[in-house]
Amino acid sequence: MPNNKGRRRRFGTVRQLPSKRWQARYPGPDGQLCTADETFATKTAAEKWLTDTESEMRRGDWIDPRGDMVFGTFAMAWIKERPNLRPRT
């Protein structure tokens, strides 16, 4: 859904709660929707948090809030457990 400038967020969503605070949500590597551990006073703060989270995921430094494993470590373990994968998997 486009924002008021007609643009969509590329990663995650931001919505205003009835409390007038802002909530950030994003898709995890497993496709499940993850919610930020905190709410934000401003929409800008929530969007900045999403940007930081996306950048952590791209670098491989992201830690799943539902567990304690860095995504890069999880991905390498997942690949090693499946020795017959094709190179492009």
Secondary structure, DSSP 4 states (H G I P E B T S, - for coil): ---TTS---SS-EEEE-TTS-EEEEEE-TTS-EEE-SS-BSSHHHHHHHHHHHHHHHHHT--B-TTSS-BHHHHHHHHHHT-TT--TT-
